[in-house]
Amino acid sequence: MSVERINLAPGLSTSRVLTGLWQIADMERDGRTIDLAHTASAMQPYVDAGLTSFDMADHYGSAEDVAGLYRHTRGPGRVQLLTKWVPKPGAVTREDVRTAITRSLTRLRTERLDLLQFHAWTYADPSWLDALFFLQELQEEGLIGHLGFTNTDTAHLNMALASGIPIITNQVAFSLLDSRAAGAMSALCLKTGVHLLAYGTVAGGWLTERWLGQPEPDWEQTGTWSRMKYGRFIRVAGGWERYQEVLVAASRVAQRHGVSIANVASRWVLDHPAVGGVIIGARLGERQHIDDTVRLFEFTLTAEDRTELAEATAHLTPIPGDCGDEYRTPPFLTASGDLSHHVDSFPPPYAVRTAGTRTQCLSGTPWEPLAGFSRAIRTGNRILVSGTTSTHRHRHIGGTDVAAQTHFVIDKIEGSLRSLGGRLDDVTQTRVYVRHVADWEAVARAHGERFGHIQPANTLVAAELIGDENLVEIEAEAEIEG
């Protein structure tokens, strides 16, 4: 049976199984080096099998160099090379973006990136939006074919789309152990035509026969970065016993079809209607699972199979938060359990200056000096945040989507608080003003998504806001403990 393909966008057709090259970084761990030519030649068996699409990133070690060498020696058009840009937190300039994209173009030996996927470490700093708009300029210039996201949550995918950014994919974790993407994220993708590219479908190798019926391992000695990372997912999802129940159910399904547990786990994800493809990692030049991978397209999960898997996964503890939250909020479900191997620090999102006993936060909008106010003021342990709308520099974020506007307003509030040493959790009161009474529920729901675990005092009223494009405005007060 041939490998299934999908049109992610006009001019971009990929295999529905994409080969992930993140393990090249692990292969180069601790100063080890790889033979680029040998590693590039190891891509050929995948292409011969119909697995012509490869996923990588600027920080996956030599992955872009390997893929670029393969495309150079074997000819353009044979493969689809999807890469990512993961900038450090902080301000981003137009030149920073061009430098990053030029570096990937050089490594991949191409004049145009097939798909550039962007990752933001924090939404409280609006620099992530600056980067997106600069990327859009390079797309219009012809250096980027298509734009995608990686590890972006539902609210911020919707925000980008509502702001006119043409996102076609979002790469997120999705597996039998982690079904976050099956909810609101899938609903938004089906509504907007965005395709999910799912990684972690075999949970770094944990969803395979190797671990069936085995005792719980020493979590500090689990091997690869991927295994360390997804070991944390297992523990958060309910522990070894619950994980084994899922593994047993997947094994029974696999035996009925004469396939592997990995096949069942990946097919289960692939069959979700919002999923465009699944990403299965490879250690090029070391070992391959091509024959097993292509069996994904030789069977179909039955209603009985799905019921059995659903009964087993129902006992799991849901992974907290939305897609990508494992990189932004505790518990950090990363290889190290924190962000220490990803980022050094998070600069304040906005400028701060001290005036007497007050510390002022300034977001740089032209209205602040014109009307004579600060975005936020801290006196002692108290922070007051001015009425905030969804403007950013000369742009209006969120378009006419009032929920998208609300989320960006709250992002700005969070950025102001962080700049002054506070957190969103410190908020004690919010006052919300909506232009149209009919929008109250969408605004309230967005407010609930962000403040539901805090539940500050709140007032919501209809008001005639300044600026026709502004549908919602929010002010906030916070008290820092200690």
N, C-alpha and C positions, 0 to 999 in steps of 0.2 A: 504494500500500500504506500502511496506517495505521501510525502510530508505536507500537511495542510499549510496553506498560506493565507495571508490577510492583507488587504489594502488599508494601511493605517491612515493614509491620506493620499490625495492625487500625486502620483509619482513616487510613492514609497510603499512597495510591497515587500513584506518580510515573511519568513517562515514563522509558524505559530510557536515553535520552540526556538528561542534565541540562546545562543551559547554565551554564558557569562564569563568574562575574563578577569574577575576580581581576584581569583586565586593566584594570578601572576604576582600580585603584590606579596602574597603569603610565600610563594616560591622564592622570592627575593628577600625574605625576612632575614634579619640579623646579618646583613651585609652580603648575603649570597648573590651570585650573578647567574643569569641564564644566557644561553647561546641564542641570539635573536633569530638567526637563520633557521636553526633546528626547530625552535619554538614556532616560528611562522609556518614552516612546512607541515607542522602538526595540525594546522587548520584544514589542510586539504581533505582528509577523510570526512570531516564534517560537511564540507561543501559537496563532496561526491555523494553523500547520503541525502542531500537536499536540505541540510541545516546550514543555510547560506547567510544567516544573520548573526552578528556578534555584538555583544554589549560590553562597554568598557567605560572608563572615566579617566580624567586627567590625573587622578591620584592613585590609579591601580598600577603602580610601578611602571614597567615598560610595556604595558598592554597596548597603548596607542602605537608605539614604535613597532611592536610585533605585527599588529594588524596592518599598519601602513606598509611594512615590508612585504607582507603577503599580497596586498593589493597591487603594489608596484611590480612584483615579479610575476604574478599570475594574470594581471590585466584588470582594468576597472570594469565594473558592471557585473562581476561574478558574485560579489558579496555586498551586504548592507552593513555598514559600520555605524553603530549608535554609540555616541559618547556622552560624557557629562562634564559640566563645569561646576565645581564645588568651591566657591571662593571663601576666604576667611571672613569672619564677621567684621563689620565696620564699613566705613564709607567706600563707595565704589565710583570710580570715574569712567568716563567714556573710553579713555585710553587704557585703563585697566582691563576693560571688557575686550577691546580689540586685541590687546596683548595676549590674553588668555585664549581667544579663538584662533589667533594666528599661530600660537604654539601647537594647538591641536591639529590645525590644518597642516602644519609642517610635519608633525609626527606621523599623521595619517597619509601624508603624501597625496593630498588632494586639494582642489581649489574650492570645494564646497562640502560642508558637513551634511551627511544624510539626515541626522537628527541630533540636535543638541539638547540635552536634558539638564535642567537647572535645579540646584538644591539650595535652599535657604536655611541657615542655622536658627534664625529667630525672626519672627514677624514684628516684634516690638521696634525693631530698627527698620525704617522704611527704605534703607539702602537696597533691600532685596528687590523693591519695585524699580528703583533706578536702574539696577542691573538688567531687569527684564526689558525695560524700555530701550536700553542701549542694545540689547540682543536683538530686539525687534528691528532696530535700525540696520544692524548687520545682516539680518535676514532679508530686508528690503534691498540691501546692497548686493545680495547674491552669495554671501559667504556661508550662509546657513540655509539648508533646505527647509527644515521644519523645527519647531520648538516644542519641547516637552518638559515635564516636571519629574522630579524624583523625590519621594517622601514628603509630598505636600498634602496637607489635610483638606477636607471637603470645603471648609469656609474659604480658604485662601486660593484653592483652585477656582472656586466660583468667583472670587474677587478679581482674579486675573482675567478670567473670561469676560466678566462684566465690564472690565476696564479696557477691553479691546485687544488683549494679548492672545494671539492665535495658537493656544496650546492644543496639541493633538494627542498627547499621551501623558500618563502619570505612572511612574514606576514605584510600586509599593510592595511591602511584605504581604503575603497572602498564602495561607496554608491551612491544613486541617487543624493546626494548633492555634491559628490566628486568623479569624474571619472578620476582622474589623472592616476590610474593604468591601464586604458583601452588603453592607448597610447603606448609609447615606451616600457614601462615596460612589457606589455602583449606581444608585438612583440618579445622581448628578451626571455621571458619565453617560448613562443611557439617554438622558434628557438632552445633553449637549453634543453627543457624538465623540467624546473623548474616549480613547481606549486605555484600559489598564494593562500595564506590563508587570506581571507578577513575579517577584523573586522570593526566594526562601521556600519554594513549594515542597522541597524535600527536607527543609529545616537543617541545612548543612550536613545532611547525611543521617540525621537522627530518624527520619522516616524511611528506613530501609530494614531489610531482614537482619542486618548485622546486630541490631540492638533488641530484636524480638526475644522476650523472655530473659533478658540479661539483668543482672543486679545493677542497682544505681551506681554510677561511676564516681570516682574522685573528681569533682568538678574543676579542680585546679589543674588537673592533668588530662584534659580532654583533647589536646592536639591543636588542630587548625583554628584560626581566628573564627571561621564560620561555625565550627562546632562549639567554641566557647560562647559565641553570641547566641546561638539558638538553644544552648543549654539553659540560658537565662529565661528564654521564652517558656521552656518546659517547666521550670520551677514556678514561674509566675502563673502559668496556666493550670496549676493544680498539683504539680509534682510528678514524680516518677510513676506512681501507680496509675494515675489518670492517663498519663501519656502511654503507658503500656496497654491500657484498654483501647485507645485509638489505634495503636499499632496492631493489636490482635484483630480488631475489626477490619482494618485495611488488609491484613494478611489473608483473612478469609475471603474477602472480595477478590484479591489477587489470585488466589488459588482457583477460584471459580473460572477465571478468565485465562489462566495460564500465563500471567504476567507478573511483574515485580510490585512490591509495595510502593516503590518510587513511582512506577507507572500510575498506580491508582491515585496516589497523592497528587500528582501533577495533573492527571486527567480531571480530577474533581475540581481543581481550580480552573483549568482551561474551559470547562463546560459552563462557567458562570458567564452570563450574557454580556457583561461589560468588559470581560477580559479579552484583549487582543492576542496576547501571547504570554508564555511562561518562560522564565529565564533559568536555565540549568547550568550550573558552573562546571568548568573544565580546568584540569591541570594539564595544559597543553604540553605534549612531549613526555609526560610522566605516565598518565593513564587516561583511558577514555571509556565512555559507556555508550557509544553511538548505537550499537545494535539494540541495547535495552531502551534507549531513548526513543527510537523510531517506533517501538511497539506501542507508544502512546496513541498511534493512529490506527491500530489494528483491533481495537475493542471499544465497546460503548458501555458506560455504566448504566445498569438497569435501575428500575424503581426500587427493587429489593436492595441493591447495593447502596443506593443513596439513603434508604431508611436505616440500614445497619450502621453506616458511617455517621448519620445524624444522631442516632441513639448514643453512640460512643462519644462524640464531640459535645453532646449536651451536658456531660458531666464535667467539662473543663470550666475553669474560671476564665471569663473573657479577658483578653489582653486589654489593659486600660487605655482610654483615650481614642484618638482618631489615628488615621494613617500617618506615619512619620513622627508621632509623638515620642516614640522611643529614643529619638535623637534630640528632643527638646525639653522633656520634663521627666522627673523621676517616676518610676524606676527606669534608668537608662539601660535599655536592653541592647547593649553593645558588647563587643568582645571583652573590653576591660571593665564594663559596668559603669562607666562614666564617659566623659568626652575628652579625657586627657590625651588620647592618641589621635584626636581629630582637630581640636582647636586649643590655643593657648589661653585666650581670654576673650571677653565680650566688651568692647569699648562702649561707653555711654552712647545711646542713640542720638541724643541732642546735646547742644552746647549748654554749659552751665557757668554761671558767674555768681560771685558773692557780693552783696550790697548790704553792708552793715550786718544785722542779725538775720537777714534773709538770704536764701540761696535761690536764684532764679534759673528756670529752665527755658530755653529759647529754641523753637523749632525752625526758625529762619523764614517764616512766611512774611510777606510784605505787610500784612495786617498788624503784626506785633509792634513795629515802630510807629506805624501810622496811627493806630488807635491807642498806643501807649500801654500795652499789657504784656504779660509773660504767659507762656504756655502753661507753666505751673510755678508755684512758689512753695518753698519749704521754710518753715519757722519752727525750730525745735524738732519735735517728732511729728509735726503735723504738715501734711502736704495738701494744697488746694490746687486743683486742675481746672483751668478755664474751660468755658464752653468750647467744645471741640467738634469740628465738622470733618468731612472726608476729603479735604483739600491736601495736596502734597506738592509743594513748590508751585509750579504753574499748572499742575494737573488736577483733575478731579477723579478720585478713585472710586470705583464701584458702579460707575455709570448711573443708570436709573434703577438699579437693584438696591432696595432699601436695606435688605439684610447684609449685602456686601458692604454698603456704606457703614452700617452699624459696626461690623467687625473691624473695619479699618479705623473707625473712630476709637474703638476700644484698644486697638493696637497702638494708636498714638498716645492714649492715656497711659497704657502700660509702659511705653517708651519714656514718657515724661517721668513716671514714677521711678523707673530704673535709673534714669539719669540723676535723680535726686536721692538715690539710696533706698528706694522703696520697691514694693512688689504689688502686683495686682491683688494678691491676697490681703494686703493691708487696707484696701478700700473699705470705708465704713458707710459711705453714702454716695448714691448717684442720682442725678436729676436728668431726665430724658425728655427732649422736646421733639415732637414729630410734626412735619408740615401737614400731613393728611391723616385724619383720624383712622381711616381704613388701614393704614400701615401699622397700627399699634401692635398687632399680634406678631407680625414678622420681626419687628424691632424687639419686642419682648422675648421672643424665642431666641434671637441672637444674643440678647443680654443674658438670658438664662444659660446658654451654652458656655458663656465665659465667666459668669458670676454665680452659677448655680451652687457651687461648692462653698461659696463665701456668703451669699445672701445678705448683701449690705442693705441698709435702709434705701428706699427707692421711691421716686416720684416720676410719673410719666404723664405729660400733658401735651395737648395739641397747641401749636404756636405758629405764628407767621414768621418763619425763619428768613434771615437775610441771605440773598443769593438763591436764585430760582433752582439751581442744581442741587442745593442742600435739602435733603429729605429728613435728616435727623441730626440733632446736636446733643451732646452729652457733656455734663460737667461732673466732677467727682471730688470727694474728700477722702483722705487716707490718714491713718494714724499708725506710725511705726512703733512697735513695741520695744521696750528697753531704753 
